[in-house]
Amino acid sequence: MTTPYPFTAIVGMDDLRLGLLLNAVSPAVGGVLVRGEKGTAKSTAVRALSALLPEVPVVSGCRFSCDPAAPDPACPDGPHGPAGASGGASRAARMVELPVGASEDRLVGALDIERALAEGVKAFEPGLLADAHRGILYVDEVNLLHDHLVDLLLDAAAMGASYVEREGVSVRHAARFLLVGTMNPEEGELRPQLLDRFGLTVEVAASREPEQRVEVVRRRLAYDDDPAAFAAKWADEERALRERVVAARGLLPDVRLGDPALLQIAATCAAFEVDGMRADIVMARTASALAAWAGRTDVSADDVRQAALLALPHRRRRNPFDAPGLDEEKLDDTLKEFGGDEDDDPGPDGPGGGGRPPGDSPGTPPQDGAGRSDTPTPSDAGEPGGDREGAAASAAPSGSGEQPAARAAEPFRTKMLSVPGLGEGAAGRRSRARTEHGRTTGAQRPRGTLTKLHLAATVQAAAPHQRARGRSGTGLVIRRDDLRQATREGREGNLVLFVVDASGSMAARQRMSAVKGAVLSLLLDAYQRRDKVGLVTFRGKDADVALPPTSSVDAAAARLEQLPTGGRTPVAAGLLKAHDVLRIERLRDPSRRPLLVVVTDGRATGGPEPVALAARAARLHEADGTASVVVDCESGPVRLGLAGELAAQLGGTAVTLDELRAESIAGLVKDVQTTSRRAA
């Protein structure tokens, strides 16, 4: 559902407006991803875009929005006859919103399995992909979208069509749409595969200028008082902007993208080491759209520069802890080397006549008045690499004062940690669970709408009743109560709660650097397995929730990087704090099973009777059935094995830092070769 709030009334955010308008001019750009903090009118701007799109001619009565000039020959509502033969009508371009919690059937459509089996009829109910064909598909909080829906979106975006295949019944229809997503990075990042599908990305943040904030409030209040009058006030500007979009679309086929501009595009993508060739293609299309938007037929170096600032930042991320962004000095040097003019004015004429301050780009986080970035830098966020010299201070006795924060060691690939048993949580990649996707393990009567038919079980249920139902032909007489739902087993995401010992004993022998590297490795693993993560730390006399459970692993990495060490070791306080966190999370999300990861050397020294208190706290987790792993950080020739005792009290397992590492591929190959030689 679109908002009547006029697009022209949106204050500031010039890059967001430009990115959306370029996609309106050239849908082939591939959509836009809007990243930013909450309350910055991301959704308002996107919903207002549909009012600027030209009307769409469609075949009358076609549920799949076929173009009368070129109808889809495989349309389920067809055939529509040769081009131009079908009756046509025009309608406004649709903006279809995909809810985060939508089902697969709602996205791709659903087949009436009962009619398909009994009558051989393809009774197909179109989904959101069909509704969005030749329009906009909008996903709010796209980073929270379930993996199986992401996979379907990727397939449709890549092929321009949606396929529904179940039990030998196949339906295909065209699904070409403008993909627009909004997200708050604090809630987690996107999978790289989906991130690359967005043509452009823009960063938005609330203005720090009082005058602009006042104008935002003034316009919002005016809209709330009288939406119709507010829309009428901006109608002329809205109409002019729509006409400019139509004119730019008409001019786009005449825009010339010469070899010099193509060379600059290729050189820029190569210089920034982006993966694949999609970035080059998107940059070329964006530069052409920029020229058409400015009313020109030749692509300039400025167009290439602006296209790079919109199309490359999100393609340079190598892991979830990398901050998106682009080195503008390097960009200018590359363009200059391959024919750019260093005196060119950076940035074309965007909508609203505004622009960013010098040095501010859509791929870099907004800055406050003092020039400070609102987003942590890679070093703040725990990016792997960089200077490792300032590691933990050595040989600090237990009970000593606070030590400087240690840098994390290089991350590594970890062993698979999972929760035993069979869960029913959100789809992920860690522990076994009953899910909508995965291998079929059995059948049951459907609860509600049938989504995955178990064909053999359905036939087996219907077979004994065929004579009583008067079967006379070759067809099977199927009733609704014969249908059986396939039960499937896949993987779920868990809540991985880290309880990290930050006491003085962990600072000794630069141990904290290795510990942070291990936790960082586990965070990377949690990101890949679609887990939620939380962080509890304990030192001195108490424990703190450094990060409540969240989907943002980079936020956890930032907290970890800033973690100081020092003081005694209140293991009991850390376990009790973790117990409180898990108790609250069980009420919020009872289906998500927790995995407690305690990182310590086990030397409980904080509070009266510290060892006994730690044992009692550990038994609370065991009584709740919480799956636990203790990462033993003890080092040196003399080891007390206290972490192993703590793991036994938790009812979990203990692993050392070395055992946490997964075997390298080289090691596996060597073992295979050794085994083969022995067998020979």
Rosetta blueprint (number, residue, H / E / L):
1 M L
2 T L
3 T L
4 P L
5 Y L
6 P L
7 F H
8 T H
9 A H
10 I L
11 V L
12 G L
13 M L
14 D H
15 D H
16 L H
17 R H
18 L H
19 G H
20 L H
21 L H
22 L H
23 N H
24 A H
25 V H
26 S L
27 P H
28 A H
29 V H
30 G L
31 G L
32 V E
33 L E
34 V E
35 R E
36 G E
37 E L
38 K L
39 G L
40 T L
41 A L
42 K H
43 S H
44 T H
45 A H
46 V H
47 R H
48 A H
49 L H
50 S H
51 A H
52 L H
53 L L
54 P L
55 E L
56 V E
57 P E
58 V E
59 V E
60 S L
61 G L
62 C L
63 R L
64 F L
65 S L
66 C L
67 D E
68 P L
69 A L
70 A E
71 P L
72 D L
73 P L
74 A L
75 C L
76 P L
77 D L
78 G L
79 P L
80 H L
81 G L
82 P L
83 A L
84 G L
85 A L
86 S L
87 G L
88 G E
89 A E
90 S E
91 R E
92 A L
93 A L
94 R L
95 M E
96 V E
97 E E
98 L L
99 P L
100 V L
101 G L
102 A L
103 S L
104 E H
105 D H
106 R H
107 L H
108 V H
109 G E
110 A E
111 L E
112 D L
113 I H
114 E H
115 R H
116 A H
117 L H
118 A H
119 E H
120 G L
121 V L
122 K L
123 A L
124 F E
125 E E
126 P E
127 G L
128 L H
129 L H
130 A H
131 D H
132 A L
133 H L
134 R L
135 G L
136 I E
137 L E
138 Y E
139 V E
140 D E
141 E L
142 V H
143 N H
144 L H
145 L L
146 H L
147 D H
148 H H
149 L H
150 V H
151 D H
152 L H
153 L H
154 L H
155 D H
156 A H
157 A H
158 A H
159 M H
160 G L
161 A E
162 S E
163 Y E
164 V E
165 E E
166 R E
167 E L
168 G L
169 V E
170 S E
171 V E
172 R E
173 H E
174 A E
175 A L
176 R L
177 F L
178 L E
179 L E
180 V E
181 G E
182 T E
183 M E
184 N L
185 P H
186 E H
187 E H
188 G L
189 E L
190 L L
191 R L
192 P H
193 Q H
194 L H
195 L H
196 D L
197 R L
198 F L
199 G L
200 L E
201 T E
202 V E
203 E E
204 V E
205 A L
206 A L
207 S L
208 R L
209 E L
210 P H
211 E H
212 Q H
213 R H
214 V H
215 E H
216 V H
217 V H
218 R H
219 R H
220 R H
221 L H
222 A H
223 Y H
224 D H
225 D H
226 D L
227 P H
228 A H
229 A H
230 F H
231 A H
232 A H
233 K H
234 W L
235 A H
236 D H
237 E H
238 E H
239 R H
240 A H
241 L H
242 R H
243 E H
244 R H
245 V H
246 V H
247 A H
248 A H
249 R H
250 G H
251 L H
252 L H
253 P H
254 D H
255 V L
256 R E
257 L L
258 G L
259 D H
260 P H
261 A H
262 L H
263 L H
264 Q H
265 I H
266 A H
267 A H
268 T H
269 C H
270 A H
271 A H
272 F L
273 E L
274 V L
275 D L
276 G L
277 M L
278 R H
279 A H
280 D H
281 I H
282 V H
283 M H
284 A H
285 R H
286 T H
287 A H
288 S H
289 A H
290 L H
291 A H
292 A H
293 W H
294 A L
295 G L
296 R L
297 T L
298 D E
299 V L
300 S L
301 A H
302 D H
303 D H
304 V H
305 R H
306 Q H
307 A H
308 A H
309 L H
310 L H
311 A H
312 L L
313 P H
314 H H
315 R H
316 R L
317 R L
318 R L
319 N L
320 P L
321 F L
322 D L
323 A L
324 P L
325 G L
326 L L
327 D L
328 E H
329 E H
330 K H
331 L H
332 D H
333 D H
334 T H
335 L H
336 K H
337 E H
338 F L
339 G L
340 G L
341 D L
342 E L
343 D L
344 D L
345 D L
346 P L
347 G L
348 P L
349 D L
350 G L
351 P H
352 G H
353 G H
354 G L
355 G L
356 R L
357 P L
358 P L
359 G L
360 D L
361 S L
362 P L
363 G L
364 T L
365 P L
366 P L
367 Q E
368 D L
369 G L
370 A L
371 G L
372 R L
373 S E
374 D L
375 T L
376 P L
377 T L
378 P L
379 S L
380 D L
381 A L
382 G L
383 E L
384 P L
385 G L
386 G L
387 D L
388 R L
389 E L
390 G L
391 A L
392 A L
393 A L
394 S L
395 A L
396 A L
397 P L
398 S L
399 G L
400 S L
401 G L
402 E L
403 Q E
404 P L
405 A L
406 A L
407 R L
408 A L
409 A L
410 E L
411 P L
412 F L
413 R L
414 T E
415 K L
416 M L
417 L L
418 S L
419 V L
420 P L
421 G L
422 L L
423 G E
424 E L
425 G L
426 A L
427 A E
428 G E
429 R E
430 R E
431 S E
432 R E
433 A E
434 R E
435 T E
436 E L
437 H L
438 G L
439 R E
440 T E
441 T E
442 G E
443 A E
444 Q E
445 R L
446 P L
447 R L
448 G L
449 T L
450 L L
451 T L
452 K L
453 L E
454 H L
455 L H
456 A H
457 A H
458 T H
459 V H
460 Q H
461 A H
462 A H
463 A H
464 P H
465 H H
466 Q L
467 R L
468 A L
469 R L
470 G L
471 R L
472 S L
473 G L
474 T L
475 G L
476 L L
477 V L
478 I L
479 R L
480 R H
481 D H
482 D H
483 L L
484 R L
485 Q E
486 A E
487 T E
488 R E
489 E E
490 G E
491 R E
492 E E
493 G L
494 N L
495 L E
496 V E
497 L E
498 F E
499 V E
500 V E
501 D E
502 A L
503 S L
504 G H
505 S H
506 M H
507 A H
508 A H
509 R H
510 Q H
511 R H
512 M H
513 S H
514 A H
515 V H
516 K H
517 G H
518 A H
519 V H
520 L H
521 S H
522 L H
523 L H
524 L H
525 D H
526 A H
527 Y H
528 Q H
529 R L
530 R L
531 D L
532 K E
533 V E
534 G E
535 L E
536 V E
537 T E
538 F E
539 R E
540 G L
541 K L
542 D E
543 A E
544 D E
545 V E
546 A E
547 L E
548 P E
549 P E
550 T E
551 S L
552 S L
553 V H
554 D H
555 A H
556 A H
557 A H
558 A H
559 R H
560 L H
561 E H
562 Q L
563 L L
564 P L
565 T E
566 G L
567 G L
568 R L
569 T L
570 P L
571 V H
572 A H
573 A H
574 G H
575 L H
576 L H
577 K H
578 A H
579 H H
580 D H
581 V H
582 L H
583 R H
584 I H
585 E H
586 R H
587 L H
588 R H
589 D L
590 P L
591 S L
592 R L
593 R L
594 P E
595 L E
596 L E
597 V E
598 V E
599 V E
600 T E
601 D L
602 G L
603 R L
604 A L
605 T L
606 G L
607 G L
608 P L
609 E L
610 P H
611 V H
612 A H
613 L H
614 A H
615 A H
616 R H
617 A H
618 A H
619 R H
620 L H
621 H H
622 E H
623 A H
624 D H
625 G L
626 T L
627 A E
628 S E
629 V E
630 V E
631 V E
632 D E
633 C L
634 E L
635 S L
636 G L
637 P L
638 V L
639 R L
640 L L
641 G L
642 L H
643 A H
644 G H
645 E H
646 L H
647 A H
648 A H
649 Q H
650 L H
651 G L
652 G L
653 T E
654 A E
655 V E
656 T E
657 L H
658 D H
659 E H
660 L H
661 R E
662 A L
663 E L
664 S L
665 I H
666 A H
667 G H
668 L H
669 V H
670 K H
671 D H
672 V H
673 Q H
674 T H
675 T H
676 S H
677 R H
678 R H
679 A H
680 A L
